[in-house]
């Protein structure tokens, strides 16, 4: 069907399975790095950068393997750089927020959100030849919304813990 993205790994189920595996790894990562990195800001920076690199690698790798970069994006190197930087910023924030919340306040709801977002976003990054580029849509629309929802999840957990502990 025209405009329907093709899964690079062969099936939508496999794309989702890989996304779930990657999401699980990034939920476990702050527990593995906690003693090595120490300070919450450093953990957020390192974890956010690692998450952005992996997600951008999946997006770019899928397009390189399938020779399916959007024509308008590759025509201008500045456009590619701009979308890549915007995507890296939003993807980095998507992981940095949960990592900081875990290290600073021991909040786990943002980590659950990170898993959910990863399972939602990576299959789109691992699919090619759709009507629009998923990185641009993520950087402009869905990413900031999902980062905001992740923050709200953390605030809700913090408020709930404050009420439960106060009683």
VOBA-1610 file (N, C-alpha, C; in pm, whole numbers, padded with zeros to 5 digits, always signed):
BEGIN
Unk+00084-00118+00000Unk+00000+00000+00000Unk+00089+00125+00000Unk+00059+00220-00085Unk+00141+00339-00098Unk+00138+00419+00032Unk+00255+00462+00075Unk+00266+00542+00196Unk+00281+00461+00322Unk+00260+00330+00316Unk+00277+00245+00434Unk+00425+00212+00448Unk+00481+00234+00566Unk+00623+00205+00584Unk+00651+00055+00587Unk+00766+00017+00537Unk+00810-00122+00535Unk+00905-00146+00653Unk+00881-00252+00730Unk+00972-00283+00842Unk+01106-00334+00789Unk+01213-00270+00830Unk+01346-00306+00780Unk+01388-00444+00828Unk+01345-00483+00948Unk+01386-00613+01002Unk+01302-00729+00950Unk+01206-00702+00864Unk+01129-00808+00802Unk+00983-00814+00843Unk+00953-00775+00966Unk+00814-00775+01011Unk+00796-00670+01120Unk+00671-00626+01133Unk+00641-00530+01239Unk+00665-00591+01376Unk+00634-00720+01391Unk+00654-00788+01520Unk+00801-00789+01559Unk+00888-00812+01464Unk+01032-00813+01493Unk+01081-00673+01527Unk+01032-00572+01456Unk+01067-00433+01490Unk+01026-00401+01633Unk+00905-00442+01673Unk+00856-00416+01810Unk+00938-00496+01911Unk+00972-00619+01877Unk+01053-00702+01967Unk+01190-00641+01993Unk+01253-00592+01888Unk+01383-00526+01904Unk+01367-00398+01986Unk+01261-00324+01961Unk+01236-00202+02038Unk+01215-00234+02186Unk+01145-00342+02216Unk+01124-00382+02356Unk+01256-00422+02421Unk+01341-00490+02347Unk+01472-00527+02400Unk+01557-00404+02428Unk+01558-00310+02334Unk+01633-00186+02353Unk+01576-00107+02471Unk+01443-00101+02480Unk+01379-00032+02592Unk+01417-00093+02726Unk+01420-00226+02731Unk+01459-00295+02855Unk+01604-00262+02891Unk+01691-00260+02793Unk+01832-00226+02819Unk+01845-00085+02873Unk+01769+00010+02819Unk+01780+00148+02866Unk+01711+00170+02999Unk+01616+00086+03035Unk+01559+00093+03170Unk+01659+00038+03271Unk+01736-00063+03233Unk+01835-00123+03322Unk+01964-00040+03331Unk+01993+00038+03228Unk+02120+00112+03221Unk+02149+00201+03342Unk+02054+00280+03393Unk+02090+00364+03507Unk+02126+00285+03632Unk+02070+00167+03647Unk+02107+00083+03761Unk+02250+00032+03746Unk+02291+00004+03623Unk+02427-00041+03597Unk+02528+00072+03610Unk+02488+00194+03572Unk+02580+00308+03574Unk+02579+00385+03706Unk+02481+00359+03790Unk+02460+00442+03910Unk+02586+00459+03994Unk+02659+00351+04019Unk+02778+00360+04104Unk+02898+00417+04030Unk+02899+00406+03899Unk+03013+00455+03821Unk+03003+00603+03789Unk+02883+00649+03764Unk+02865+00787+03720Unk+02846+00881+03839Unk+02769+00839+03936Unk+02753+00916+04058Unk+02648+01025+04050Unk+02689+01144+04020Unk+02603+01263+04022Unk+02483+01249+03926Unk+02362+01288+03971Unk+02242+01275+03886Unk+02253+01345+03750Unk+02315+01463+03748Unk+02327+01534+03619Unk+02415+01459+03521Unk+02522+01401+03573Unk+02611+01324+03486Unk+02542+01199+03433Unk+02467+01132+03520Unk+02393+01014+03476Unk+02293+01051+03367Unk+02223+01162+03386Unk+02126+01208+03286Unk+02196+01241+03154Unk+02309+01307+03161Unk+02382+01344+03039Unk+02434+01220+02966Unk+02498+01131+03038Unk+02554+01010+02975Unk+02442+00921+02921Unk+02340+00898+03001Unk+02229+00813+02957Unk+02151+00874+02841Unk+02127+01004+02848Unk+02056+01072+02739Unk+02134+01067+02609Unk+02265+01088+02618Unk+02349+01083+02498Unk+02351+00942+02440Unk+02362+00841+02525Unk+02363+00703+02477Unk+02231+00668+02409Unk+02120+00710+02468Unk+01988+00681+02412Unk+01973+00750+02276Unk+02015+00875+02268Unk+02005+00949+02141Unk+02089+00882+02033Unk+02209+00839+02068Unk+02296+00774+01969Unk+02234+00643+01919Unk+02180+00563+02009Unk+02121+00435+01969Unk+01997+00458+01881Unk+01911+00549+01923Unk+01789+00574+01844Unk+01821+00637+01708Unk+01911+00733+01706Unk+01950+00792+01578Unk+02023+00690+01490Unk+02099+00602+01552Unk+02165+00495+01477Unk+02065+00401+01414Unk+01957+00371+01487Unk+01852+00285+01431Unk+01784+00355+01314Unk+01754+00483+01332Unk+01688+00559+01225Unk+01777+00566+01100Unk+01902+00609+01119Unk+01993+00624+01005Unk+02030+00489+00946Unk+02056+00390+01030Unk+02094+00258+00982Unk+01987+00195+00896Unk+01862+00208+00938Unk+01752+00152+00859Unk+01745+00217+00722Unk+01767+00346+00716Unk+01760+00417+00589Unk+01882+00388+00501Unk+01997+00371+00563Unk+02116+00336+00485Unk+02104+00196+00426Unk+02059+00100+00506Unk+02045-00038+00460Unk+01945-00046+00346Unk+01835+00027+00358Unk+01728+00019+00256Unk+01741+00126+00148Unk+01845+00209+00155Unk+01862+00320+00062Unk+01731+00399+00051Unk+01683+00444+00169Unk+01550+00504+00173Unk+01547+00637+00247Unk+01652+00717+00236Unk+01646+00851+00293Unk+01547+00934+00213Unk+01474+01017+00280Unk+01379+01105+00213Unk+01458+01200+00125Unk+01419+01212-00002Unk+01494+01290-00100Unk+01519+01433-00058Unk+01418+01500-00005Unk+01433+01639+00036Unk+01530+01656+00151Unk+01541+01552+00233Unk+01631+01561+00346Unk+01777+01550+00302Unk+01806+01461+00209Unk+01945+01440+00170Unk+01993+01541+00067Unk+01903+01619+00009Unk+01943+01717-00091Unk+02027+01829-00030Unk+02003+01859+00095Unk+02073+01967+00161Unk+02138+01915+00290Unk+02271+01919+00297Unk+02338+01870+00419Unk+02294+01945+00546Unk+02262+02070+00532Unk+02215+02147+00647Unk+02083+02094+00702Unk+01997+02047+00613Unk+01870+01990+00654Unk+01893+01862+00733Unk+01979+01776+00683Unk+02011+01651+00752Unk+02069+01682+00889Unk+02163+01774+00894Unk+02225+01810+01021Unk+02122+01869+01118Unk+02037+01956+01068Unk+01936+02019+01153Unk+01840+01918+01213Unk+01787+01827+01129Unk+01694+01726+01181Unk+01763+01630+01275Unk+01888+01597+01245Unk+01962+01506+01331Unk+01987+01570+01467Unk+02027+01696+01468Unk+02049+01765+01596Unk+01920+01783+01675Unk+01812+01819+01606Unk+01683+01832+01674Unk+01639+01698+01732Unk+01654+01593+01654Unk+01620+01459+01703Unk+01706+01418+01820Unk+01836+01447+01811Unk+01927+01412+01921Unk+01890+01486+02049Unk+01854+01610+02038Unk+01816+01688+02156Unk+01692+01631+02223Unk+01589+01604+02144Unk+01464+01553+02202Unk+01481+01410+02250Unk+01550+01326+02174Unk+01574+01188+02218Unk+01660+01185+02344Unk+01760+01271+02349Unk+01843+01278+02470Unk+01762+01318+02592Unk+01674+01415+02575Unk+01588+01458+02686Unk+01494+01346+02727Unk+01450+01266+02631Unk+01357+01156+02661Unk+01417+01059+02761Unk+01548+01036+02756Unk+01613+00946+02851Unk+01672+01022+02969Unk+01717+01144+02948Unk+01779+01220+03057Unk+01682+01249+03170Unk+01558+01279+03136Unk+01458+01308+03240Unk+01438+01189+03332Unk+01411+01068+03281Unk+01394+00955+03372Unk+01520+00922+03452Unk+01636+00936+03389Unk+01760+00904+03460Unk+01784+01003+03574Unk+01760+01128+03548Unk+01777+01228+03654Unk+01676+01204+03767Unk+01552+01178+03730Unk+01448+01153+03831Unk+01480+01031+03916Unk+01534+00929+03855Unk+01572+00809+03930Unk+01688+00839+04024Unk+01790+00905+03974Unk+01909+00932+04055Unk+01882+01033+04165Unk+01798+01130+04139Unk+01774+01239+04235Unk+01666+01204+04336Unk+01553+01146+04288Unk+01438+01124+04376Unk+01392+00979+04382Unk+01462+00889+04313Unk+01426+00747+04306Unk+01289+00723+04244Unk+01254+00804+04147Unk+01126+00790+04078Unk+01140+00687+03966Unk+01043+00597+03956Unk+01049+00493+03853Unk+00945+00510+03743Unk+00843+00592+03766Unk+00741+00614+03663Unk+00803+00670+03533Unk+00897+00764+03541Unk+00958+00811+03417Unk+01035+00702+03342Unk+01093+00606+03416Unk+01160+00494+03349Unk+01059+00406+03275Unk+00944+00386+03336Unk+00838+00310+03267Unk+00794+00384+03140Unk+00788+00517+03150Unk+00753+00597+03032Unk+00861+00584+02924Unk+00987+00580+02966Unk+01096+00564+02869Unk+01082+00431+02795Unk+01049+00326+02867Unk+01027+00197+02802Unk+00913+00207+02700Unk+00802+00265+02741Unk+00687+00279+02652Unk+00718+00362+02529Unk+00788+00472+02549Unk+00824+00558+02436Unk+00918+00485+02340Unk+01010+00409+02395Unk+01104+00335+02310Unk+01030+00233+02224Unk+00935+00163+02285Unk+00857+00063+02211Unk+00766+00131+02108Unk+00730+00253+02133Unk+00646+00329+02039Unk+00729+00388+01924Unk+00845+00443+01955Unk+00923+00519+01857Unk+01016+00433+01772Unk+01087+00338+01832Unk+01185+00262+01755Unk+01125+00184+01637Unk+01008+00122+01650Unk+00953+00056+01530Unk+00932+00153+01414Unk+00895+00276+01445Unk+00881+00375+01337Unk+01016+00410+01277Unk+01119+00420+01361Unk+01253+00449+01311Unk+01307+00332+01228Unk+01262+00211+01261Unk+01308+00091+01189Unk+01219+00057+01070Unk+01134+00149+01030Unk+01049+00130+00913Unk+01082+00240+00812Unk+01081+00203+00685Unk+01121+00297+00579Unk+01013+00309+00473Unk+01027+00413+00393Unk+00940+00442+00279Unk+00796+00475+00317Unk+00780+00545+00427Unk+00648+00595+00464Unk+00624+00729+00396Unk+00512+00790+00428Unk+00479+00918+00366Unk+00562+01033+00420Unk+00608+01022+00543Unk+00690+01128+00601Unk+00802+01064+00683Unk+00896+01145+00722Unk+01010+01093+00797Unk+00977+01092+00946Unk+00994+00979+01014Unk+00958+00971+01156Unk+01047+01057+01246Unk+01172+01080+01207Unk+01258+01162+01291Unk+01208+01307+01295Unk+01169+01359+01181Unk+01116+01496+01178Unk+00988+01507+01259Unk+00899+01411+01244Unk+00775+01413+01322Unk+00802+01401+01471Unk+00898+01317+01506Unk+00931+01301+01648Unk+00992+01429+01705Unk+01086+01486+01633Unk+01154+01606+01683Unk+01060+01725+01695Unk+00967+01738+01603Unk+00877+01854+01602Unk+00753+01838+01690Unk+00692+01721+01687Unk+00560+01705+01749Unk+00561+01605+01863Unk+00584+01479+01829Unk+00564+01372+01926Unk+00669+01372+02037Unk+00792+01401+02004Unk+00899+01399+02105Unk+00875+01497+02219Unk+00856+01625+02189Unk+00830+01718+02300Unk+00706+01680+02382Unk+00603+01631+02314Unk+00484+01587+02385Unk+00515+01469+02477Unk+00589+01373+02428Unk+00623+01255+02508Unk+00720+01289+02621Unk+00812+01380+02599Unk+00900+01425+02708Unk+00816+01493+02816Unk+00721+01575+02775Unk+00632+01640+02870Unk+00549+01541+02949Unk+00497+01438+02881Unk+00420+01335+02951Unk+00508+01255+03046Unk+00632+01234+03010Unk+00726+01166+03100Unk+00747+01250+03226Unk+00762+01380+03209Unk+00777+01470+03324Unk+00651+01467+03411Unk+00534+01466+03348Unk+00409+01459+03425Unk+00399+01329+03503Unk+00444+01220+03445Unk+00446+01093+03517Unk+00535+01099+03639Unk+00650+01163+03625Unk+00740+01181+03738Unk+00679+01269+03846Unk+00614+01377+03804Unk+00548+01466+03901Unk+00435+01393+03974Unk+00359+01313+03901Unk+00250+01237+03964Unk+00305+01138+04066Unk+00412+01068+04032Unk+00471+00975+04127Unk+00525+01049+04249Unk+00591+01161+04226Unk+00645+01241+04337Unk+00533+01289+04429Unk+00424+01338+04370Unk+00311+01385+04452Unk+00247+01270+04528Unk+00231+01156+04463Unk+00172+01041+04529Unk+00259+00993+04644Unk+00388+00988+04623Unk+00480+00948+04731Unk+00476+01047+04846Unk+00464+01176+04814Unk+00456+01278+04920Unk+00332+01260+05005Unk+00220+01228+04943Unk+00095+01207+05016Unk+00101+01080+05099Unk+00153+00971+05040Unk+00159+00844+05111Unk+00256+00852+05227Unk+00371+00915+05208Unk+00470+00928+05314Unk+00420+01021+05424Unk+00344+01125+05388Unk+00293+01222+05486Unk+00190+01160+05578Unk+00121+01055+05534Unk+00017+00994+05617Unk+00072+00903+05721
//
